[in-house]
């Protein structure tokens, strides 16, 4: 009678071990995704700064004084 209980406990321990392994793998993936997301946010901020800088410098130029591209 004690044998089925031991088998059930052993099976549950195996399931918990597999779930812990899966959880660790998912945690690693989430950490990598967060690092990628942080890098994308930083790159986006740099691009936004470059765009703002470019739009400010374009406003200061007078289009009538700009040389045509064929010169």
C-alpha positions as CSV (number, residue, x, y, z in Angstrom):
1,X,0.0,0.0,0.0
2,X,2.9,2.3,0.6
3,X,4.4,1.5,-2.8
4,X,1.7,3.5,-4.9
5,X,2.2,6.5,-2.6
6,X,5.9,6.4,-3.1
7,X,5.5,6.1,-6.9
8,X,3.1,9.1,-6.9
9,X,5.6,11.2,-4.8
10,X,8.4,10.2,-7.1
11,X,6.4,11.1,-10.2
12,X,5.4,14.5,-8.7
13,X,9.1,15.2,-7.9
14,X,10.0,14.5,-11.5
15,X,7.3,16.8,-12.7
16,X,8.5,19.6,-10.4
17,X,12.1,19.1,-11.5
18,X,11.0,19.4,-15.2
19,X,8.9,22.5,-14.4
20,X,11.8,24.1,-12.6
21,X,14.1,23.5,-15.6
22,X,11.5,24.9,-17.9
23,X,11.1,28.0,-15.7
24,X,14.9,28.6,-15.6
25,X,15.0,28.4,-19.4
26,X,12.1,30.8,-19.8
27,X,13.7,33.2,-17.3
28,X,16.9,33.1,-19.4
29,X,14.9,33.9,-22.6
30,X,13.1,36.8,-20.8
31,X,16.4,38.2,-19.6
32,X,17.8,38.1,-23.2
33,X,14.7,39.7,-24.6
34,X,14.9,42.5,-22.0
35,X,18.6,43.1,-23.0
36,X,17.6,43.2,-26.6
37,X,14.7,45.6,-25.8
38,X,17.0,47.9,-23.9
39,X,19.4,48.0,-26.8
40,X,16.6,48.8,-29.2
41,X,15.3,51.6,-27.0
42,X,18.8,53.0,-26.8
43,X,19.2,52.8,-30.6
44,X,15.8,54.4,-31.0
45,X,16.7,57.3,-28.7
46,X,19.9,57.9,-30.7
47,X,18.0,57.9,-33.9
48,X,15.4,60.3,-32.5
49,X,18.2,62.6,-31.3
50,X,19.8,62.5,-34.8
51,X,16.5,63.2,-36.4
52,X,15.9,66.2,-34.1
53,X,19.4,67.5,-34.8
54,X,19.0,67.1,-38.6
55,X,15.6,68.8,-38.6
56,X,17.0,71.8,-36.6
57,X,20.0,72.2,-38.9
58,X,17.7,72.0,-42.0
59,X,15.6,74.9,-40.6
60,X,18.6,77.2,-40.4
61,X,19.5,76.9,-44.1
62,X,18.0,79.1,-46.7
63,X,16.8,77.0,-49.6
64,X,17.4,79.9,-52.0
65,X,21.1,79.8,-51.1
66,X,21.4,76.1,-51.5
67,X,23.3,74.9,-54.6
68,X,21.5,72.6,-57.0
69,X,22.7,69.0,-57.0
70,X,24.1,69.3,-60.5
71,X,26.8,71.8,-59.4
